[in-house]
Every structure is written in C-alpha cells, then in structure tokens.
Amino acid sequence: MSKNPAPWYKQPWLLFLLGMLGFGISGGTTLLIVAINNQDPVLSDDYYDVGKGINQSLARESFADQLKLSADIRIDSLTGEIELQLSGLSRPEQITLNVISPTQPDKDRTIKLTHSASEPGRYVGQLLDEIIGRRFLELLGQEGGQEWRLFDEFYLQAEQQLVLSAEF
C-alpha cells in the first residue's frame, strides 16, 4: 500500500517558506517607507559651522558671567504670561527667550520680552501655548553692542519659577 505524495505546490513547507518570504518583503518595504518619510532632522552635516557656533555661544556666556547676570523667570500657564526679573549689569530694551525642544524642532518657541518702564530689571512677554516637558531655555540680550547669553536645561511644568544664571 503505497501512498502517492502530494504535488510539490501543495506541500506545507512550501507555504511556510513563501509566507516567511512574503512577510520579510512586506516588513522591509514598510520599514523603508517609514524611514524615508521620517528622516532625522537632528544631525548636522556642517561640523565646521557647528564648531563656530559653539565658540560663539561660549563667548556670549563668558560675557554674561562678566556682567554677573541672573534671571528669575515665572511662567503663568493659565494666562501665558512670562515675567522675568533680570539682575546684573545689563538692562537692554528687549530680551529674546528661546524655548528649545531637544528632539522636536516644531515645538521650539521664541518669545520677545520687553522692558517694563515701571520696574527696572523686569521684562514681560506672552506665550501663545502651554509648554510642558524637557526644554532648553536660552536668554539672549545685548549690552554695549555685544551679545550675552544665559542657557540651561529644565523640565517645565504647569506653574513654575525658574532661575537662569551665568556660571561660566
């Protein structure tokens, strides 16, 4: 009693191998499409310009240290008002506060803070949306035609008081 084997195209191992091959091709194609559509914007190809920028940042932070600058920042998440009290040897008419997301450039914010005429060292600005999470805060101003910079990393929450100081 001999049993005839099924033809080759009806063997279970063939379906298993073709299934694995199809799964690999479809998975690889999906990953390729995702990689092409979501390129990493964090990397820079121009290392020379990045190096020059680092040197410029260090010079601005050193100048802020010479001016003995410190800033107390209060962010009101309900109204979006940012109040800054600047102490030290600089009183520019306008200060720029950059709120930088470390990984998502679309969440970066730039806020112009204007000097309050009634109180020396007090600056106010308006935030359009709530900012929560890990952020770099960069405060930029000018004194005597030279730019200074205060910079630090914070985990921002709903209501918070922050202190930026020049510790170079």
DSSP file with accessible surface (Angstrom, degrees, kcal/mol):
  #  RESIDUE AA STRUCTURE BP1 BP2  ACC     N-H-->O    O-->H-N    N-H-->O    O-->H-N    TCO  KAPPA ALPHA  PHI   PSI    X-CA   Y-CA   Z-CA
    1    1 A M              0   0  237      0, 0.0     2,-0.4     0, 0.0     0, 0.0   0.000 360.0 360.0 360.0  95.5    0.0    0.0    0.0
    2    2 A S        -     0   0  109      2,-0.0     2,-0.5     0, 0.0     0, 0.0  -0.837 360.0-143.6-102.9 138.3    2.0    3.0   -1.2
    3    3 A K        -     0   0  193     -2,-0.4     0, 0.0     0, 0.0     0, 0.0  -0.833  15.4-129.2-100.8 130.5    0.7    6.4   -0.8
    4    4 A N        -     0   0  141     -2,-0.5     2,-0.0     1,-0.1    -2,-0.0  -0.669  27.4-123.6 -77.3 129.2    1.3    8.9   -3.5
    5    5 A P        -     0   0  111      0, 0.0     3,-0.1     0, 0.0    -1,-0.1  -0.381  30.6-100.2 -70.4 152.5    2.8   12.1   -2.1
    6    6 A A        -     0   0   50      1,-0.1     5,-0.1     4,-0.1     0, 0.0  -0.291  50.3 -87.2 -66.9 153.4    1.0   15.4   -2.8
    7    7 A P    >   -     0   0   51      0, 0.0     3,-2.1     0, 0.0     4,-0.2  -0.218  42.4-104.9 -59.9 158.9    2.5   17.5   -5.6
    8    8 A W  G >  S+     0   0  177      1,-0.3     3,-1.2     2,-0.2     6,-0.2   0.817 118.4  58.9 -58.2 -33.8    5.2   19.9   -4.6
    9    9 A Y  G 3  S+     0   0  131      1,-0.2    -1,-0.3     5,-0.1    -3,-0.0   0.585 104.3  52.4 -77.2  -4.2    3.0   23.0   -4.8
   10   10 A K  G <  S+     0   0  134     -3,-2.1    -1,-0.2     4,-0.0    -2,-0.2   0.297  80.5 118.4-109.5   8.3    0.7   21.5   -2.2
   11   11 A Q    X>  -     0   0   48     -3,-1.2     4,-1.3    -4,-0.2     3,-0.5  -0.520  64.7-136.1 -76.5 139.4    3.4   20.8    0.4
   12   12 A P  H 3> S+     0   0   97      0, 0.0     4,-2.1     0, 0.0     5,-0.1   0.852 102.3  60.2 -65.1 -33.4    3.0   22.6    3.8
   13   13 A W  H 3> S+     0   0  135      1,-0.2     4,-2.5     2,-0.2     5,-0.2   0.853 101.0  55.5 -65.0 -30.4    6.7   23.5    3.9
   14   14 A L  H <> S+     0   0   30     -3,-0.5     4,-2.8     2,-0.2     5,-0.3   0.939 107.9  47.1 -66.6 -44.5    6.4   25.5    0.7
   15   15 A L  H  X S+     0   0  118     -4,-1.3     4,-2.4     1,-0.2    -2,-0.2   0.903 112.3  51.8 -63.2 -37.7    3.6   27.6    2.1
   16   16 A F  H  X S+     0   0  131     -4,-2.1     4,-2.3     2,-0.2    -2,-0.2   0.947 112.6  44.0 -63.2 -48.3    5.7   28.2    5.2
   17   17 A L  H  X S+     0   0   93     -4,-2.5     4,-2.3     1,-0.2    -2,-0.2   0.915 115.1  47.7 -65.5 -42.2    8.7   29.3    3.2
   18   18 A L  H  X S+     0   0   95     -4,-2.8     4,-2.6     2,-0.2    -1,-0.2   0.879 110.7  53.0 -66.8 -35.1    6.7   31.5    0.9
   19   19 A G  H  X S+     0   0   43     -4,-2.4     4,-2.5    -5,-0.3    -2,-0.2   0.920 109.9  47.3 -64.3 -44.3    4.9   33.0    3.9
   20   20 A M  H  X S+     0   0  108     -4,-2.3     4,-2.4     2,-0.2    -2,-0.2   0.916 112.8  49.4 -63.3 -41.7    8.2   33.9    5.6
   21   21 A L  H  X S+     0   0  103     -4,-2.3     4,-2.3     2,-0.2    -2,-0.2   0.935 112.6  47.0 -62.9 -45.3    9.5   35.4    2.3
   22   22 A G  H  X S+     0   0   37     -4,-2.6     4,-2.6     1,-0.2     5,-0.3   0.909 111.9  50.8 -63.8 -41.1    6.3   37.5    1.8
   23   23 A F  H  X S+     0   0  160     -4,-2.5     4,-2.6     1,-0.2     5,-0.2   0.923 111.1  48.9 -63.9 -41.8    6.4   38.7    5.5
   24   24 A G  H  X S+     0   0   46     -4,-2.4     4,-2.5     2,-0.2     5,-0.2   0.916 112.9  46.5 -64.4 -42.2   10.1   39.7    5.1
   25   25 A I  H  X S+     0   0  103     -4,-2.3     4,-2.4     2,-0.2     5,-0.2   0.941 115.5  44.7 -67.4 -45.8    9.5   41.6    1.9
   26   26 A S  H  X S+     0   0   62     -4,-2.6     4,-2.2    -5,-0.2    -2,-0.2   0.912 115.4  48.0 -67.9 -39.6    6.4   43.4    3.2
   27   27 A G  H  X S+     0   0   28     -4,-2.6     4,-2.4    -5,-0.3    -1,-0.2   0.924 113.0  48.0 -65.2 -43.4    8.0   44.2    6.5
   28   28 A G  H  X S+     0   0   40     -4,-2.5     4,-2.2    -5,-0.2    -2,-0.2   0.904 111.8  49.6 -64.1 -39.7   11.2   45.5    4.9
   29   29 A T  H  X S+     0   0   71     -4,-2.4     4,-2.3    -5,-0.2    -1,-0.2   0.917 110.7  50.5 -65.2 -41.8    9.2   47.7    2.4
   30   30 A T  H  X S+     0   0   83     -4,-2.2     4,-2.4     1,-0.2    -2,-0.2   0.931 111.2  47.8 -62.3 -46.3    7.1   49.1    5.3
   31   31 A L  H  X S+     0   0  127     -4,-2.4     4,-2.4     1,-0.2    -1,-0.2   0.885 110.5  52.5 -63.6 -36.8   10.3   50.0    7.3
   32   32 A L  H  X S+     0   0  108     -4,-2.2     4,-2.3     2,-0.2    -2,-0.2   0.929 110.1  47.9 -63.9 -44.0   11.9   51.6    4.2
   33   33 A I  H  X S+     0   0   89     -4,-2.3     4,-2.3     1,-0.2    -2,-0.2   0.928 112.8  48.5 -63.3 -43.7    8.8   53.8    3.6
   34   34 A V  H  X S+     0   0   73     -4,-2.4     4,-1.5     1,-0.2    -1,-0.2   0.922 111.9  49.7 -62.9 -42.9    8.7   54.8    7.3
   35   35 A A  H  < S+     0   0   61     -4,-2.4    -1,-0.2     1,-0.2    -2,-0.2   0.891 112.2  47.3 -65.1 -38.5   12.5   55.6    7.2
   36   36 A I  H >< S+     0   0   95     -4,-2.3     3,-0.5     1,-0.2    -2,-0.2   0.917 115.4  44.5 -69.6 -41.2   12.2   57.7    4.1
   37   37 A N  H 3< S+     0   0  115     -4,-2.3    -1,-0.2     1,-0.2    -2,-0.2   0.702 116.8  45.5 -78.0 -19.9    9.2   59.7    5.3
   38   38 A N  T 3< S+     0   0  116     -4,-1.5    -1,-0.2    -5,-0.2    -2,-0.1  -0.475  75.9 175.1-124.3  64.4   10.6   60.3    8.8
   39   39 A Q    <   -     0   0  151     -3,-0.5    -3,-0.1    -2,-0.2    -4,-0.0  -0.364  39.3-105.7 -71.4 149.7   14.1   61.4    8.3
   40   40 A D        -     0   0  103      1,-0.1     3,-0.5    -5,-0.1    -1,-0.1  -0.627  31.3-174.3 -80.4 113.3   16.1   62.5   11.4
   41   41 A P        +     0   0   91      0, 0.0    -1,-0.1     0, 0.0    -2,-0.0   0.470  68.3  82.8 -85.5  -0.6   16.5   66.3   11.4
   42   42 A V  S    S+     0   0   83     61,-0.1     2,-0.1     2,-0.0    -2,-0.0   0.824  72.6  84.5 -76.3 -29.4   18.7   66.4   14.5
   43   43 A L        -     0   0  134     -3,-0.5     2,-0.4     2,-0.0     0, 0.0  -0.458  63.0-153.5 -80.7 146.5   22.0   65.6   12.7
   44   44 A S        -     0   0   52     -2,-0.1     3,-0.1     1,-0.1    -2,-0.0  -0.952  12.8-164.0-119.7 138.5   24.1   68.3   11.0
   45   45 A D  S    S+     0   0  150     -2,-0.4     2,-1.1     1,-0.2     3,-0.2   0.646  78.4  74.9 -91.1 -17.1   26.5   67.8    8.1
   46   46 A D     >  +     0   0   76      1,-0.2     4,-1.7     2,-0.1    -1,-0.2  -0.670  52.3 166.6-102.0  83.0   28.4   71.1    8.5
   47   47 A Y  H  > S+     0   0  174     -2,-1.1     4,-2.4     1,-0.2    -1,-0.2   0.810  71.9  61.3 -67.7 -29.0   30.6   70.4   11.6
   48   48 A Y  H  > S+     0   0  165      2,-0.2     4,-2.2     1,-0.2    -1,-0.2   0.942 106.5  44.6 -64.1 -47.5   32.7   73.5   11.0
   49   49 A D  H  > S+     0   0   79      2,-0.2     4,-2.3     1,-0.2    -1,-0.2   0.875 111.9  53.5 -64.7 -36.8   29.7   75.9   11.3
   50   50 A V  H  X S+     0   0   66     -4,-1.7     4,-2.1     2,-0.2    -2,-0.2   0.926 108.9  49.6 -63.0 -42.3   28.5   73.9   14.4
   51   51 A G  H  X S+     0   0   30     -4,-2.4     4,-2.1     1,-0.2    -2,-0.2   0.901 110.0  50.0 -63.1 -41.3   32.0   74.4   16.0
   52   52 A K  H  X S+     0   0  103     -4,-2.2     4,-2.2     1,-0.2    -1,-0.2   0.899 109.6  52.6 -63.7 -38.4   32.0   78.1   15.2
   53   53 A G  H  X S+     0   0   27     -4,-2.3     4,-2.4     2,-0.2    -2,-0.2   0.883 107.3  51.4 -64.5 -37.7   28.5   78.3   16.8
   54   54 A I  H  X S+     0   0   93     -4,-2.1     4,-2.4     2,-0.2    -2,-0.2   0.934 110.2  48.8 -65.0 -43.8   29.8   76.6   20.0
   55   55 A N  H  X S+     0   0  110     -4,-2.1     4,-1.9     1,-0.2    -2,-0.2   0.898 111.6  49.8 -62.7 -39.6   32.7   79.0   20.3
   56   56 A Q  H  X S+     0   0  113     -4,-2.2     4,-2.3     2,-0.2    -1,-0.2   0.916 110.2  50.7 -64.8 -41.8   30.3   82.0   19.8
   57   57 A S  H  X S+     0   0   22     -4,-2.4     4,-2.5     1,-0.2    -2,-0.2   0.906 109.2  50.9 -62.8 -41.3   28.0   80.6   22.5
   58   58 A L  H  X S+     0   0   72     -4,-2.4     4,-2.2     1,-0.2    -1,-0.2   0.897 109.9  50.0 -64.2 -38.6   30.9   80.2   24.9
   59   59 A A  H  X S+     0   0   57     -4,-1.9     4,-2.1     2,-0.2    -2,-0.2   0.914 111.6  48.3 -65.8 -41.0   32.0   83.8   24.3
   60   60 A R  H  X S+     0   0   32     -4,-2.3     4,-2.0     2,-0.2    89,-1.2   0.893 112.3  48.7 -67.3 -37.4   28.4   85.1   24.9
   61   61 A E  H  X S+     0   0   44     -4,-2.5     4,-1.9     2,-0.2    -1,-0.2   0.878 109.9  52.0 -69.5 -35.7   28.1   83.0   28.1
   62   62 A S  H  X S+     0   0   37     -4,-2.2     4,-2.1     2,-0.2    -2,-0.2   0.902 108.8  50.7 -65.0 -39.6   31.5   84.4   29.3
   63   63 A F  H  X S+     0   0   20     -4,-2.1     4,-1.9     2,-0.2    -2,-0.2   0.903 108.1  52.3 -65.2 -39.0   30.3   87.9   28.7
   64   64 A A  H  <>S+     0   0    0     -4,-2.0     5,-2.0    85,-0.2     4,-0.3   0.886 108.4  51.7 -63.1 -36.0   27.1   87.2   30.7
   65   65 A D  H ><5S+     0   0   62     -4,-1.9     3,-1.1     1,-0.2    -2,-0.2   0.903 107.1  52.1 -67.1 -40.3   29.4   86.0   33.5
   66   66 A Q  H 3<5S+     0   0  122     -4,-2.1    -1,-0.2     1,-0.3    -2,-0.2   0.866 110.5  48.7 -62.9 -34.0   31.4   89.2   33.4
   67   67 A L  T 3<5S-     0   0   19     -4,-1.9    22,-2.4    -5,-0.1    -1,-0.3   0.480 108.7-129.7 -82.7  -4.7   28.1   91.1   33.7
   68   68 A K  T < 5 -     0   0  152     -3,-1.1     2,-0.2    -4,-0.3    -3,-0.2   0.911  41.8-177.7  56.0  49.3   27.1   88.9   36.6
   69   69 A L      < +     0   0    3     -5,-2.0    97,-2.2    19,-0.1     2,-0.3  -0.536  16.5 166.7 -85.9 144.4   23.7   88.2   35.0
   70   70 A S  E     -AB  87 165A  29     17,-2.1    17,-3.1    95,-0.2     2,-0.4  -0.977  14.9-158.9-150.4 143.5   20.9   86.2   36.6
   71   71 A A  E     -AB  86 164A   0     93,-3.7    93,-3.0    -2,-0.3     2,-0.6  -0.989   8.0-157.2-132.2 128.2   17.3   85.9   35.6
   72   72 A D  E     -AB  85 163A  60     13,-2.3    13,-2.5    -2,-0.4     2,-0.5  -0.926  21.7-165.5 -99.1 121.6   14.3   84.7   37.6
   73   73 A I  E     -AB  84 162A   0     89,-3.4    89,-3.4    -2,-0.6     2,-0.5  -0.919  11.5-171.6-115.6 131.3   11.6   83.5   35.3
   74   74 A R  E     -AB  83 161A  67      9,-2.9     9,-2.6    -2,-0.5     2,-0.6  -0.987   5.7-163.9-121.8 124.3    8.0   82.9   36.2
   75   75 A I  E     -AB  82 160A  23     85,-1.7    85,-1.0    -2,-0.5     2,-0.8  -0.937   5.7-157.0-110.2 119.3    5.7   81.3   33.6
   76   76 A D  E  >  - B   0 159A  31      5,-2.7     4,-2.4    -2,-0.6     5,-0.4  -0.844   4.8-169.2 -94.8 107.6    1.9   81.6   34.2
   77   77 A S  T  4 S+     0   0   38     -2,-0.8    -1,-0.2    81,-0.5    82,-0.1   0.759  81.6  58.0 -72.0 -21.7    0.4   78.6   32.3
   78   78 A L  T  4 S+     0   0  155      1,-0.1    -1,-0.2    -3,-0.1    52,-0.0   0.957 123.7  18.9 -73.4 -47.7   -3.2   80.0   32.8
   79   79 A T  T  4 S-     0   0   76      2,-0.1    -2,-0.2    47,-0.0    -1,-0.1   0.634  98.1-126.2 -96.8 -18.0   -2.6   83.4   31.1
   80   80 A G     <  +     0   0   10     -4,-2.4    47,-3.6     1,-0.3     2,-0.3   0.542  57.2 149.5  82.6   8.7    0.6   82.5   29.1
   81   81 A E  E     - C   0 126A  63     -5,-0.4    -5,-2.7    45,-0.2     2,-0.5  -0.549  33.5-157.5 -80.5 136.7    2.4   85.5   30.6
   82   82 A I  E     -AC  75 125A   1     43,-2.8    43,-2.0    -2,-0.3     2,-0.5  -0.969   8.2-170.4-112.5 125.1    6.1   85.2   31.1
   83   83 A E  E     -AC  74 124A  49     -9,-2.6    -9,-2.9    -2,-0.5     2,-0.4  -0.966   3.7-172.8-118.0 129.8    7.6   87.5   33.7
   84   84 A L  E     -AC  73 123A   0     39,-3.1    39,-3.0    -2,-0.5     2,-0.6  -0.982  13.6-161.0-126.6 132.9   11.4   87.8   34.0
   85   85 A Q  E     -AC  72 122A  69    -13,-2.5   -13,-2.3    -2,-0.4     2,-0.5  -0.960  16.1-161.3-112.9 112.5   13.4   89.7   36.6
   86   86 A L  E     -A   71   0A   0     35,-3.5     2,-0.4    -2,-0.6   -15,-0.2  -0.819   7.8-174.2 -99.1 127.7   17.0   90.4   35.4
   87   87 A S  E     +A   70   0A  55    -17,-3.1   -17,-2.1    -2,-0.5     2,-0.3  -0.933  41.5  56.8-119.2 147.4   19.7   91.2   37.8
   88   88 A G  S    S-     0   0   29     -2,-0.4   -20,-0.2   -19,-0.2   -19,-0.1  -0.900  99.4 -44.4 132.2-160.9   23.3   92.2   36.9
   89   89 A L  S    S+     0   0  116    -22,-2.4     2,-0.4    -2,-0.3   -21,-0.1  -0.039 104.2  81.9-101.9  32.8   24.9   94.9   34.9
   90   90 A S        +     0   0    1    -23,-0.1    53,-0.1   -22,-0.1    -4,-0.0  -0.999  38.6 170.8-139.9 136.2   22.7   94.8   31.8
   91   91 A R        +     0   0  102     -2,-0.4    52,-0.1    51,-0.1    24,-0.0  -0.512  16.9 176.1-139.0  67.5   19.3   96.5   31.0
   92   92 A P        -     0   0   16      0, 0.0    29,-0.1     0, 0.0     3,-0.1  -0.301  38.2-122.3 -69.7 160.2   18.5   96.0   27.3
   93   93 A E  S    S+     0   0  143      1,-0.2    22,-2.2    21,-0.1     2,-0.4   0.818  95.1  24.5 -71.0 -29.8   15.2   97.3   26.0
   94   94 A Q  E     -D  114   0A  97     20,-0.2     2,-0.4    48,-0.1    48,-0.3  -0.997  64.2-166.7-141.1 142.0   14.3   93.8   24.7
   95   95 A I  E     -D  113   0A   0     18,-2.7    18,-3.6    -2,-0.4     2,-0.5  -0.964  15.5-139.5-125.7 144.5   15.4   90.3   25.5
   96   96 A T  E     -DE 112 140A  25     44,-2.6    44,-2.9    -2,-0.4     2,-0.6  -0.912  11.3-163.6-106.8 127.5   14.8   87.1   23.5
   97   97 A L  E     -DE 111 139A   1     14,-3.1    14,-3.0    -2,-0.5     2,-0.6  -0.954   5.2-164.8-109.9 115.7   13.8   83.9   25.3
   98   98 A N  E     -DE 110 138A  22     40,-3.2    40,-2.5    -2,-0.6     2,-0.7  -0.912   4.8-162.6-101.1 123.8   14.2   80.8   23.2
   99   99 A V  E     -DE 109 137A   3     10,-3.2    10,-2.7    -2,-0.6     2,-0.5  -0.934  19.0-167.3-105.6 110.6   12.5   77.6   24.5
  100  100 A I  E     - E   0 136A  44     36,-3.2    36,-3.0    -2,-0.7     8,-0.1  -0.879  17.5-145.4-112.2 127.2   14.1   74.8   22.6
  101  101 A S        -     0   0    9     -2,-0.5    34,-0.2     3,-0.3     7,-0.1  -0.737  15.2-140.5 -84.0 133.0   13.0   71.2   22.4
  102  102 A P  S    S+     0   0   38      0, 0.0    -1,-0.1     0, 0.0    33,-0.1   0.777  94.3  14.6 -67.8 -23.2   15.9   68.8   22.4
  103  103 A T  S    S+     0   0   91      1,-0.2   -61,-0.1    -3,-0.0    -2,-0.0   0.581 118.8  59.5-127.4 -13.8   14.4   66.4   19.8
  104  104 A Q    >   -     0   0   80      1,-0.1     3,-2.2   -63,-0.0    -3,-0.3  -0.826  52.1-173.6-126.5  94.9   11.4   68.1   18.2
  105  105 A P  G >  S+     0   0   72      0, 0.0     3,-1.5     0, 0.0    -1,-0.1   0.768  82.7  67.7 -60.0 -24.4   12.2   71.4   16.3
  106  106 A D  G 3  S+     0   0  121      1,-0.3    -2,-0.0     3,-0.0     0, 0.0   0.673  96.2  56.7 -71.2 -11.2    8.5   72.0   15.6
  107  107 A K  G <  S+     0   0   85     -3,-2.2    -1,-0.3    -6,-0.1     2,-0.1   0.347  80.0 117.0-100.1   6.0    8.0   72.6   19.4
  108  108 A D    <   -     0   0   61     -3,-1.5     2,-0.4    -4,-0.2    -8,-0.2  -0.478  46.7-165.2 -71.5 144.6   10.6   75.3   19.6
  109  109 A R  E     -D   99   0A  74    -10,-2.7   -10,-3.2    -2,-0.1     2,-0.5  -0.988  14.0-158.9-133.5 143.7    9.3   78.8   20.7
  110  110 A T  E     -D   98   0A  92     -2,-0.4     2,-0.5   -12,-0.2   -12,-0.2  -0.990  13.7-173.1-122.3 123.5   10.8   82.3   20.5
  111  111 A I  E     -D   97   0A  10    -14,-3.0   -14,-3.1    -2,-0.5     2,-0.6  -0.968  16.0-144.6-121.8 127.1    9.4   84.9   22.9
  112  112 A K  E     -D   96   0A 114     -2,-0.5     2,-0.5   -16,-0.2    14,-0.4  -0.824  16.1-159.9 -89.5 123.6   10.3   88.6   22.8
  113  113 A L  E     -D   95   0A   0    -18,-3.6   -18,-2.7    -2,-0.6     2,-0.3  -0.906   5.8-152.8-106.9 128.9   10.3   90.1   26.3
  114  114 A T  E     -DF  94 124A  72     10,-2.5    10,-2.1    -2,-0.5   -20,-0.2  -0.776  22.9-103.8-105.0 148.9   10.1   93.8   26.6
  115  115 A H  E     - F   0 123A  46    -22,-2.2     2,-0.4    -2,-0.3     8,-0.2  -0.433  31.6-126.2 -70.2 134.0   11.4   96.0   29.4
  116  116 A S        -     0   0   15      6,-3.2     6,-0.3     3,-0.3     5,-0.1  -0.693  10.1-152.0 -81.7 128.8    8.8   97.3   31.9
  117  117 A A  S    S+     0   0  106     -2,-0.4    -1,-0.1     1,-0.2    -2,-0.0   0.807  92.3  52.7 -71.1 -28.2    9.0  101.1   32.2
  118  118 A S  S    S+     0   0   95      1,-0.2    -1,-0.2    -3,-0.0    -2,-0.0   0.828 112.7  38.8 -80.6 -31.3    7.7  101.0   35.8
  119  119 A E  S >  S-     0   0   89      3,-0.2     3,-1.4    -3,-0.1    -3,-0.3  -0.968  80.3-129.2-125.2 124.5   10.2   98.5   37.3
  120  120 A P  T 3  S+     0   0   99      0, 0.0     3,-0.1     0, 0.0    -3,-0.1  -0.451  94.4  16.5 -69.6 136.4   13.9   98.3   36.5
  121  121 A G  T 3  S+     0   0    0      1,-0.2   -35,-3.5    -2,-0.2     2,-0.5   0.419  95.8 121.9  85.4  -1.7   15.0   94.8   35.5
  122  122 A R  E <   -C   85   0A  43     -3,-1.4    -6,-3.2    -6,-0.3     2,-0.4  -0.820  36.1-179.9-100.6 131.7   11.5   93.5   34.9
  123  123 A Y  E     -CF  84 115A   0    -39,-3.0   -39,-3.1    -2,-0.5     2,-0.3  -0.967   5.8-165.1-128.4 143.9   10.6   92.1   31.5
  124  124 A V  E     +CF  83 114A  35    -10,-2.1   -10,-2.5    -2,-0.4     2,-0.3  -0.954  12.2 162.8-131.4 150.6    7.3   90.7   30.3
  125  125 A G  E     -C   82   0A  12    -43,-2.0   -43,-2.8    -2,-0.3     2,-0.5  -0.944  30.8-114.3-154.3 172.5    6.2   88.6   27.3
  126  126 A Q  E     -C   81   0A 105    -14,-0.4     2,-0.4    -2,-0.3   -45,-0.2  -0.963  14.0-154.2-123.5 130.1    3.4   86.4   26.1
  127  127 A L        -     0   0   13    -47,-3.6     3,-0.1    -2,-0.5   -16,-0.0  -0.849   4.9-156.7 -99.7 132.0    3.4   82.7   25.4
  128  128 A L  S    S+     0   0  167     -2,-0.4     2,-0.3     1,-0.1    -1,-0.1   0.764  73.3  18.5 -83.8 -26.3    0.8   81.5   22.9
  129  129 A D  S    S-     0   0   66    -49,-0.1     2,-0.2     0, 0.0    -1,-0.1  -0.956  89.5 -89.1-142.0 162.5    0.6   77.9   24.0
  130  130 A E        -     0   0  111     -2,-0.3     2,-0.5    -3,-0.1    28,-0.1  -0.472  34.0-154.9 -74.7 139.5    1.5   75.8   27.1
  131  131 A I        +     0   0   17     -2,-0.2     2,-0.4    26,-0.1     4,-0.1  -0.970  20.9 165.0-119.4 118.6    5.0   74.3   27.2
  132  132 A I        +     0   0   81     -2,-0.5     2,-0.2     2,-0.1    25,-0.2  -0.991  37.1  36.3-132.7 140.4    5.5   71.2   29.3
  133  133 A G  E    S- G   0 156A   9     23,-2.5    23,-2.7    -2,-0.4     2,-0.3  -0.629  97.2 -17.6 118.2-174.0    8.4   68.8   29.3
  134  134 A R  E    S+ G   0 155A 112     21,-0.3     2,-0.3    -2,-0.2    21,-0.2  -0.508  70.4 160.2 -72.1 125.3   12.1   68.8   28.9
  135  135 A R  E     - G   0 154A  23     19,-3.0    19,-3.0    -2,-0.3     2,-0.5  -0.984  39.1-128.9-144.4 154.0   13.4   72.1   27.3
  136  136 A F  E     -EG 100 153A  44    -36,-3.0   -36,-3.2    -2,-0.3     2,-0.5  -0.897  24.5-151.5 -98.7 133.3   16.5   74.2   26.9
  137  137 A L  E     -EG  99 152A   1     15,-3.1    15,-1.9    -2,-0.5     2,-0.5  -0.929  13.0-175.2-108.3 127.5   16.0   77.8   27.8
  138  138 A E  E     -EG  98 151A  24    -40,-2.5   -40,-3.2    -2,-0.5     2,-0.5  -0.984   5.6-165.7-124.9 120.3   18.2   80.4   26.1
  139  139 A L  E     -EG  97 150A   0     11,-3.2    11,-2.4    -2,-0.5     2,-0.4  -0.932  10.2-171.4-109.5 122.4   18.0   84.0   27.1
  140  140 A L  E     +EG  96 149A  25    -44,-2.9   -44,-2.6    -2,-0.5     2,-0.3  -0.942  15.3 146.9-119.5 136.4   19.7   86.5   24.7
  141  141 A G  E     - G   0 148A   6      7,-1.7     7,-2.9    -2,-0.4     2,-0.4  -0.919  33.5-121.0-152.1 176.8   20.3   90.2   25.2
  142  142 A Q  E     - G   0 147A 110    -48,-0.3     2,-0.4    -2,-0.3     5,-0.2  -0.966  17.8-180.0-129.9 146.2   22.8   92.9   24.2
  143  143 A E  E >  S- G   0 146A  67      3,-2.7     3,-1.6    -2,-0.4   -53,-0.0  -0.958  77.5 -10.1-143.7 121.2   25.0   95.3   26.3
  144  144 A G  T 3  S-     0   0   81     -2,-0.4     3,-0.1     1,-0.3    -1,-0.0   0.844 127.7 -56.1  62.1  33.5   27.3   97.8   24.7
  145  145 A G  T 3  S+     0   0   72      1,-0.2     2,-0.4     0, 0.0    -1,-0.3   0.477 117.7 108.5  78.8   2.5   26.8   96.3   21.2
  146  146 A Q  E <   -G  143   0A 103     -3,-1.6    -3,-2.7   -83,-0.0     2,-0.3  -0.919  66.6-127.0-115.1 139.2   27.9   92.9   22.4
  147  147 A E  E     -G  142   0A  63     -2,-0.4     2,-0.3    -5,-0.2    -5,-0.2  -0.621  21.4-165.9 -88.9 139.4   25.6   89.9   22.8
  148  148 A W  E     -G  141   0A   0     -7,-2.9    -7,-1.7    -2,-0.3     2,-0.3  -0.829   2.8-158.1-118.0 163.7   25.2   87.9   26.0
  149  149 A R  E     -G  140   0A  23    -89,-1.2     2,-0.4    -2,-0.3   -85,-0.2  -0.993  12.5-167.1-147.4 132.1   23.6   84.5   26.6
  150  150 A L  E     +G  139   0A   2    -11,-2.4   -11,-3.2    -2,-0.3     2,-0.4  -0.971  23.1 176.4-113.1 137.0   22.1   82.6   29.6
  151  151 A F  E     +G  138   0A  71     -2,-0.4     2,-0.3    14,-0.3   -13,-0.2  -1.000   9.9 142.8-147.3 136.8   21.4   79.0   29.0
  152  152 A D  E     -G  137   0A  76    -15,-1.9   -15,-3.1    -2,-0.4     2,-0.4  -0.975  40.1-111.2-163.2 168.2   20.2   76.0   31.0
  153  153 A E  E     +G  136   0A  83     -2,-0.3     2,-0.3   -17,-0.2   -17,-0.2  -0.878  36.0 171.7-110.0 137.2   18.0   72.9   30.8
  154  154 A F  E     -G  135   0A  36    -19,-3.0   -19,-3.0    -2,-0.4     2,-0.7  -0.953  37.0-129.1-138.3 159.3   14.7   72.5   32.7
  155  155 A Y  E     -G  134   0A 140     -2,-0.3   -21,-0.3   -21,-0.2     2,-0.2  -0.939  39.5-146.0-105.6 104.2   11.8   70.2   32.9
  156  156 A L  E     +G  133   0A   3    -23,-2.7   -23,-2.5    -2,-0.7     2,-0.2  -0.531  21.2 179.3 -79.8 139.1    8.9   72.6   32.5
  157  157 A Q        -     0   0  114     -2,-0.2   -26,-0.1   -25,-0.2     3,-0.1  -0.642  45.4 -81.0-125.6-176.1    5.6   72.1   34.4
  158  158 A A  S    S+     0   0   46      1,-0.2   -81,-0.5    -2,-0.2     2,-0.5   0.951 115.8  16.1 -57.9 -60.4    2.4   74.0   34.6
  159  159 A E  E    S+B   76   0A 101    -83,-0.1     2,-0.3   -82,-0.1    -1,-0.2  -0.971  85.3 153.7-117.5 123.8    3.3   76.6   37.2
  160  160 A Q  E     -B   75   0A  46    -85,-1.0   -85,-1.7    -2,-0.5     2,-0.5  -1.000  38.6-145.8-154.6 146.6    7.0   77.1   37.8
  161  161 A Q  E     -B   74   0A 123     -2,-0.3     2,-0.3   -87,-0.2   -87,-0.2  -0.970  28.5-170.6-111.2 126.5    9.6   79.6   38.9
  162  162 A L  E     -B   73   0A   4    -89,-3.4   -89,-3.4    -2,-0.5     2,-0.5  -0.866  13.2-151.6-120.1 151.6   13.0   79.1   37.1
  163  163 A V  E     -B   72   0A  71     -2,-0.3     2,-0.5   -91,-0.2   -91,-0.2  -0.985   8.5-173.4-127.2 122.9   16.4   80.7   37.6
  164  164 A L  E     +B   71   0A   1    -93,-3.0   -93,-3.7    -2,-0.5     2,-0.3  -0.960  15.9 172.8-109.4 129.5   19.0   81.2   34.9
  165  165 A S  E     -B   70   0A  39     -2,-0.5     2,-1.0   -95,-0.3   -14,-0.3  -0.971  38.1-112.5-138.8 156.2   22.4   82.4   35.9
  166  166 A A        +     0   0   18    -97,-2.2     2,-0.4    -2,-0.3   -16,-0.1  -0.750  44.4 157.4 -88.3 102.2   25.8   82.9   34.3
  167  167 A E              0   0  165     -2,-1.0  -105,-0.1   -99,-0.0    -1,-0.1  -0.759 360.0 360.0-125.1  80.5   28.1   80.3   35.9
  168  168 A F              0   0  128     -2,-0.4    -2,-0.0  -107,-0.2  -110,-0.0  -0.667 360.0 360.0 -93.1 360.0   30.8   80.0   33.4
